[in-house]
Amino acid sequence: YYLAGFCFGGLLAYEIARQLEQRGQLTALLAIIDGFPPRVFHRKRPFYDPLRLQIIRQSAPYWMQGYQAFGGLRLKERVFSKFGLESSSPQDGARSTRQERRHQITEVNQRAGDDYEPQEYGGQVTLIRAQLLGVRHALFGPVDPQRGWGSLAKGGVSVRSIDGTHVGILTNPYVSELAKELNDALQTTMVINR
Protein backbone atom coordinates (compact mmCIF):
# COMPACT_ATOMS: atom_id res chain seq x y z
CA TYR A 1 0.00 0.00 0.00
CA TYR A 2 1.05 3.59 -0.67
CA LEU A 3 -0.68 6.02 1.66
CA ALA A 4 -0.45 9.78 2.02
CA GLY A 5 -2.49 12.44 3.76
CA PHE A 6 -2.33 16.17 4.43
CA CYS A 7 -2.83 17.44 7.99
CA PHE A 8 -5.77 15.49 9.49
CA GLY A 9 -5.61 13.21 6.45
CA GLY A 10 -2.11 12.30 7.63
CA LEU A 11 -3.60 10.98 10.87
CA LEU A 12 -6.07 8.92 8.86
CA ALA A 13 -3.28 7.52 6.68
CA TYR A 14 -1.24 6.74 9.81
CA GLU A 15 -4.10 4.83 11.44
CA ILE A 16 -4.86 2.93 8.22
CA ALA A 17 -1.18 1.89 7.96
CA ARG A 18 -1.18 0.84 11.60
CA GLN A 19 -4.30 -1.29 11.19
CA LEU A 20 -2.95 -2.82 7.97
CA GLU A 21 0.22 -3.72 9.85
CA GLN A 22 -1.87 -5.45 12.55
CA ARG A 23 -3.42 -7.56 9.77
CA GLY A 24 -0.02 -8.51 8.38
CA GLN A 25 -0.22 -6.15 5.38
CA LEU A 26 2.74 -4.04 4.25
CA THR A 27 2.50 -0.29 3.76
CA ALA A 28 5.40 0.54 1.46
CA LEU A 29 4.97 4.31 1.83
CA LEU A 30 3.27 6.27 4.58
CA ALA A 31 3.64 9.96 3.74
CA ILE A 32 2.28 12.49 6.21
CA ILE A 33 2.12 15.93 4.70
CA ASP A 34 2.52 18.60 7.37
CA GLY A 35 0.70 16.69 10.09
CA PHE A 36 1.33 16.29 13.80
CA PRO A 37 0.29 13.48 16.13
CA PRO A 38 -2.50 15.05 18.21
CA ARG A 39 -1.16 14.33 21.68
CA VAL A 40 2.01 16.37 21.13
CA PHE A 41 0.05 19.48 22.13
CA HIS A 42 -0.97 17.98 25.47
CA ARG A 43 2.58 17.73 26.78
CA LYS A 44 3.95 20.59 28.80
CA ARG A 45 6.81 22.36 27.07
CA PRO A 46 8.82 25.35 28.14
CA PHE A 47 7.81 28.36 26.08
CA TYR A 48 11.29 29.78 26.23
CA ASP A 49 13.29 27.55 23.98
CA PRO A 50 15.80 29.10 21.56
CA LEU A 51 14.59 26.86 18.73
CA ARG A 52 10.91 27.75 19.41
CA LEU A 53 11.76 31.46 19.38
CA GLN A 54 13.56 31.01 16.06
CA ILE A 55 10.51 29.17 14.64
CA ILE A 56 8.18 31.95 15.82
CA ARG A 57 10.45 34.65 14.37
CA GLN A 58 10.53 32.88 10.98
CA SER A 59 6.84 31.95 10.87
CA ALA A 60 5.05 34.98 12.35
CA PRO A 61 5.19 37.18 9.22
CA TYR A 62 3.29 34.48 7.30
CA TRP A 63 0.51 33.78 9.80
CA MET A 64 -2.02 36.23 8.37
CA GLN A 65 -1.13 35.19 4.82
CA GLY A 66 -1.82 31.53 5.64
CA TYR A 67 -5.02 32.43 7.45
CA GLN A 68 -6.31 34.34 4.43
CA ALA A 69 -5.26 31.58 2.01
CA PHE A 70 -7.35 29.08 3.97
CA GLY A 71 -10.50 30.94 3.01
CA GLY A 72 -10.29 34.22 4.83
CA LEU A 73 -12.64 33.23 7.63
CA ARG A 74 -13.25 36.28 9.73
CA LEU A 75 -11.58 36.13 13.13
CA LYS A 76 -14.73 37.42 14.85
CA GLU A 77 -16.81 34.60 13.36
CA ARG A 78 -14.30 31.96 14.46
CA VAL A 79 -14.09 33.34 18.00
CA PHE A 80 -17.89 33.54 18.32
CA SER A 81 -18.25 30.01 17.00
CA LYS A 82 -15.55 28.66 19.30
CA PHE A 83 -17.44 29.92 22.34
CA GLY A 84 -20.88 28.92 21.07
CA LEU A 85 -22.07 32.48 20.58
CA GLU A 86 -24.12 33.80 17.69
CA SER A 87 -22.60 36.48 15.53
CA SER A 88 -24.57 39.52 14.51
CA SER A 89 -22.70 39.72 11.19
CA PRO A 90 -24.91 39.20 8.15
CA GLN A 91 -24.21 36.17 5.99
CA ASP A 92 -23.41 36.87 2.35
CA GLY A 93 -24.88 33.96 0.44
CA ALA A 94 -23.06 30.95 -0.97
CA ARG A 95 -19.59 32.23 -0.10
CA SER A 96 -20.45 32.38 3.61
CA THR A 97 -22.09 28.98 3.40
CA ARG A 98 -18.94 27.44 1.89
CA GLN A 99 -16.76 29.14 4.46
CA GLU A 100 -19.00 28.04 7.31
CA ARG A 101 -19.03 24.46 6.00
CA ARG A 102 -15.22 24.49 5.73
CA HIS A 103 -15.05 25.84 9.28
CA GLN A 104 -17.40 23.10 10.53
CA ILE A 105 -15.33 20.39 8.86
CA THR A 106 -12.15 21.84 10.33
CA GLU A 107 -13.72 21.88 13.81
CA VAL A 108 -14.94 18.26 13.48
CA ASN A 109 -11.50 17.14 12.29
CA GLN A 110 -9.87 19.05 15.16
CA ARG A 111 -12.08 17.34 17.75
CA ALA A 112 -11.51 13.91 16.17
CA GLY A 113 -7.77 14.51 16.13
CA ASP A 114 -7.76 15.66 19.75
CA ASP A 115 -9.67 12.49 20.77
CA TYR A 116 -7.42 10.17 18.77
CA GLU A 117 -4.76 8.34 20.77
CA PRO A 118 -2.17 7.09 18.27
CA GLN A 119 -0.47 3.79 18.91
CA GLU A 120 3.02 2.78 17.76
CA TYR A 121 3.55 1.86 14.13
CA GLY A 122 6.36 -0.53 13.15
CA GLY A 123 7.02 1.03 9.76
CA GLN A 124 8.63 4.23 8.59
CA VAL A 125 6.87 7.58 8.28
CA THR A 126 7.86 9.98 5.55
CA LEU A 127 7.09 13.45 6.87
CA ILE A 128 6.85 16.21 4.27
CA ARG A 129 6.65 19.35 6.32
CA ALA A 130 6.23 23.05 5.71
CA GLN A 131 9.22 25.09 6.80
CA LEU A 132 7.00 27.74 8.42
CA LEU A 133 4.56 26.89 11.21
CA GLY A 134 1.12 28.21 12.06
CA VAL A 135 0.38 29.95 15.35
CA ARG A 136 -0.77 26.87 17.31
CA HIS A 137 2.10 24.71 16.12
CA ALA A 138 4.76 27.38 16.64
CA LEU A 139 3.59 28.23 20.16
CA PHE A 140 2.54 24.84 21.51
CA GLY A 141 3.83 22.11 19.19
CA PRO A 142 7.05 20.17 19.35
CA VAL A 143 10.19 21.90 18.15
CA ASP A 144 11.85 18.74 16.88
CA PRO A 145 12.19 18.28 13.09
CA GLN A 146 10.18 15.04 13.24
CA ARG A 147 7.26 16.96 14.75
CA GLY A 148 6.53 14.25 17.30
CA TRP A 149 6.35 11.24 14.96
CA GLY A 150 9.70 9.79 16.10
CA SER A 151 8.24 8.31 19.28
CA LEU A 152 5.47 6.56 17.30
CA ALA A 153 7.15 5.36 14.10
CA LYS A 154 9.46 2.52 15.11
CA GLY A 155 10.81 2.27 11.56
CA GLY A 156 12.02 5.86 11.78
CA VAL A 157 10.99 9.15 10.26
CA SER A 158 12.31 10.48 6.97
CA VAL A 159 11.88 14.26 7.01
CA ARG A 160 11.55 16.37 3.89
CA SER A 161 11.11 20.12 4.37
CA ILE A 162 9.65 22.48 1.81
CA ASP A 163 9.29 26.24 1.77
CA GLY A 164 5.94 27.73 2.68
CA THR A 165 3.28 27.56 5.37
CA HIS A 166 0.86 24.78 6.28
CA VAL A 167 -1.81 25.90 3.83
CA GLY A 168 0.63 27.67 1.53
CA ILE A 169 2.29 24.42 0.46
CA LEU A 170 -0.94 23.55 -1.36
CA THR A 171 -0.68 26.64 -3.56
CA ASN A 172 1.73 27.90 -6.22
CA PRO A 173 4.67 28.01 -6.23
CA TYR A 174 5.10 25.60 -3.29
CA VAL A 175 2.74 22.88 -4.48
CA SER A 176 5.22 21.96 -7.22
CA GLU A 177 7.89 21.39 -4.59
CA LEU A 178 5.41 19.31 -2.58
CA ALA A 179 4.60 17.19 -5.66
CA LYS A 180 8.32 16.69 -6.34
CA GLU A 181 9.03 15.57 -2.76
CA LEU A 182 6.06 13.19 -2.75
CA ASN A 183 7.08 11.77 -6.13
CA ASP A 184 10.69 11.34 -4.95
CA ALA A 185 9.50 9.50 -1.82
CA LEU A 186 7.28 7.26 -3.93
CA GLN A 187 10.06 6.50 -6.44
CA THR A 188 12.54 5.75 -3.64
CA THR A 189 10.06 3.41 -1.99
CA MET A 190 9.33 1.62 -5.25
CA VAL A 191 13.07 1.03 -5.87
CA ILE A 192 13.60 -0.30 -2.33
CA ASN A 193 10.62 -2.66 -2.55
CA ARG A 194 11.52 -4.27 -5.90
C-alpha positions in Angstrom: 0.0 0.0 0.0 1.0 3.6 -0.7 -0.7 6.0 1.7 -0.5 9.8 2.0 -2.5 12.4 3.8 -2.3 16.2 4.4 -2.8 17.4 8.0 -5.8 15.5 9.5 -5.6 13.2 6.4 -2.1 12.3 7.6 -3.6 11.0 10.9 -6.1 8.9 8.9 -3.3 7.5 6.7 -1.2 6.7 9.8 -4.1 4.8 11.4 -4.9 2.9 8.2 -1.2 1.9 8.0 -1.2 0.8 11.6 -4.3 -1.3 11.2 -3.0 -2.8 8.0 0.2 -3.7 9.9 -1.9 -5.4 12.5 -3.4 -7.6 9.8 0.0 -8.5 8.4 -0.2 -6.1 5.4 2.7 -4.0 4.3 2.5 -0.3 3.8 5.4 0.5 1.5 5.0 4.3 1.8 3.3 6.3 4.6 3.6 10.0 3.7 2.3 12.5 6.2 2.1 15.9 4.7 2.5 18.6 7.4 0.7 16.7 10.1 1.3 16.3 13.8 0.3 13.5 16.1 -2.5 15.1 18.2 -1.2 14.3 21.7 2.0 16.4 21.1 0.0 19.5 22.1 -1.0 18.0 25.5 2.6 17.7 26.8 4.0 20.6 28.8 6.8 22.4 27.1 8.8 25.4 28.1 7.8 28.4 26.1 11.3 29.8 26.2 13.3 27.6 24.0 15.8 29.1 21.6 14.6 26.9 18.7 10.9 27.8 19.4 11.8 31.5 19.4 13.6 31.0 16.1 10.5 29.2 14.6 8.2 31.9 15.8 10.4 34.6 14.4 10.5 32.9 11.0 6.8 32.0 10.9 5.0 35.0 12.4 5.2 37.2 9.2 3.3 34.5 7.3 0.5 33.8 9.8 -2.0 36.2 8.4 -1.1 35.2 4.8 -1.8 31.5 5.6 -5.0 32.4 7.5 -6.3 34.3 4.4 -5.3 31.6 2.0 -7.4 29.1 4.0 -10.5 30.9 3.0 -10.3 34.2 4.8 -12.6 33.2 7.6 -13.2 36.3 9.7 -11.6 36.1 13.1 -14.7 37.4 14.9 -16.8 34.6 13.4 -14.3 32.0 14.5 -14.1 33.3 18.0 -17.9 33.5 18.3 -18.3 30.0 17.0 -15.5 28.7 19.3 -17.4 29.9 22.3 -20.9 28.9 21.1 -22.1 32.5 20.6 -24.1 33.8 17.7 -22.6 36.5 15.5 -24.6 39.5 14.5 -22.7 39.7 11.2 -24.9 39.2 8.1 -24.2 36.2 6.0 -23.4 36.9 2.3 -24.9 34.0 0.4 -23.1 30.9 -1.0 -19.6 32.2 -0.1 -20.4 32.4 3.6 -22.1 29.0 3.4 -18.9 27.4 1.9 -16.8 29.1 4.5 -19.0 28.0 7.3 -19.0 24.5 6.0 -15.2 24.5 5.7 -15.1 25.8 9.3 -17.4 23.1 10.5 -15.3 20.4 8.9 -12.1 21.8 10.3 -13.7 21.9 13.8 -14.9 18.3 13.5 -11.5 17.1 12.3 -9.9 19.0 15.2 -12.1 17.3 17.8 -11.5 13.9 16.2 -7.8 14.5 16.1 -7.8 15.7 19.8 -9.7 12.5 20.8 -7.4 10.2 18.8 -4.8 8.3 20.8 -2.2 7.1 18.3 -0.5 3.8 18.9 3.0 2.8 17.8 3.5 1.9 14.1 6.4 -0.5 13.1 7.0 1.0 9.8 8.6 4.2 8.6 6.9 7.6 8.3 7.9 10.0 5.5 7.1 13.5 6.9 6.9 16.2 4.3 6.7 19.3 6.3 6.2 23.0 5.7 9.2 25.1 6.8 7.0 27.7 8.4 4.6 26.9 11.2 1.1 28.2 12.1 0.4 30.0 15.4 -0.8 26.9 17.3 2.1 24.7 16.1 4.8 27.4 16.6 3.6 28.2 20.2 2.5 24.8 21.5 3.8 22.1 19.2 7.1 20.2 19.4 10.2 21.9 18.1 11.9 18.7 16.9 12.2 18.3 13.1 10.2 15.0 13.2 7.3 17.0 14.8 6.5 14.3 17.3 6.4 11.2 15.0 9.7 9.8 16.1 8.2 8.3 19.3 5.5 6.6 17.3 7.2 5.4 14.1 9.5 2.5 15.1 10.8 2.3 11.6 12.0 5.9 11.8 11.0 9.2 10.3 12.3 10.5 7.0 11.9 14.3 7.0 11.6 16.4 3.9 11.1 20.1 4.4 9.6 22.5 1.8 9.3 26.2 1.8 5.9 27.7 2.7 3.3 27.6 5.4 0.9 24.8 6.3 -1.8 25.9 3.8 0.6 27.7 1.5 2.3 24.4 0.5 -0.9 23.5 -1.4 -0.7 26.6 -3.6 1.7 27.9 -6.2 4.7 28.0 -6.2 5.1 25.6 -3.3 2.7 22.9 -4.5 5.2 22.0 -7.2 7.9 21.4 -4.6 5.4 19.3 -2.6 4.6 17.2 -5.7 8.3 16.7 -6.3 9.0 15.6 -2.8 6.1 13.2 -2.7 7.1 11.8 -6.1 10.7 11.3 -5.0 9.5 9.5 -1.8 7.3 7.3 -3.9 10.1 6.5 -6.4 12.5 5.8 -3.6 10.1 3.4 -2.0 9.3 1.6 -5.2 13.1 1.0 -5.9 13.6 -0.3 -2.3 10.6 -2.7 -2.6 11.5 -4.3 -5.9 
